[in-house]
Amino acid sequence: MQIVLMRHGKPKIDKHLRLNAAEFGAWVEKYNASGIDTEHTPPQGAIEQANQCAVTVCSHLPRSLESAGVLGIKHIGVCDATFREMDMPHAKWPFPRLSLPMWSVFFRLAWAFGYSANVESFKAAKERARRCAEHLAGLASAHGSVLFVGHGSINWFIAKYLRSMGWLCSERPPRKYWEYSVYRIQKT
């Protein structure tokens, strides 16, 4: 049995902005509504790996669904908001103006330490990732192989839970666009 965790393609949105915290929150909403930049195509290895899987799972976000289409997936077995990216907290502060990476790091760290304004808590998000890992394992048990076209943070936590369930993988969880890792376990 195998589970392939793949990160979606590059989103089609401007990431070179300086924003205040309130604008950052609005940008996150736009990011979640954005599709992918079709000029950045997946490598052939990712396409081949994706098309070897019996079942494909996506989140409800456009960048996940569009990525599956670009990979040549004709049928999505599961499309569910439970598989969405881990939410990004934000605030209504009118200043300071920082780059997107700076806000992302700041709010991810704040979130891990308990700040969850406008989003699910860190604890709830980790529990959701555990449920996703269990769902993927169940699909792999039933169908042999499953592809999850996912997102950076949720993939990382799903990988952590898969390993704790006995799934093996020699690669790190996918971080770059179109990157993937394959988790295997012996059927019992």
C-alpha angles and dihedrals in degrees: 000000000000141000120201116203110198129177116229124251125276110294118239099237137105110262097175099087138120111218142167119241094266091051089047090058090052090047091054089055090051090047091054090051095047126102127214132283103250091200088074100068125189120258116259091249091059091049092050093046092049094050093051091065121097096213132030124207124195137174118240091253116111094235090059095045095043091048091056089053093050089050088059097252108158099185129034110207096195129020110175137155088224086076093054122123117278107272122255116227118222141177140216097244113142092210158080106040110221137167120268093251091052093051091045093053092043095050094041090054092044089049092052088053094051108277106130106156110166095359144067116285122263089248092052091048092052090050089051090051090051090053089049091052090050091048091050091048090051091051091049090051091052099040107022098236136034135185121209113196095200148150136271105259099032090050090053093053094042088053090052092052093044090055091049087053091055101264113144129216132163095202130073118250112281114273105162124068112277091008116135142184128203122223120197136188133174113251110244 
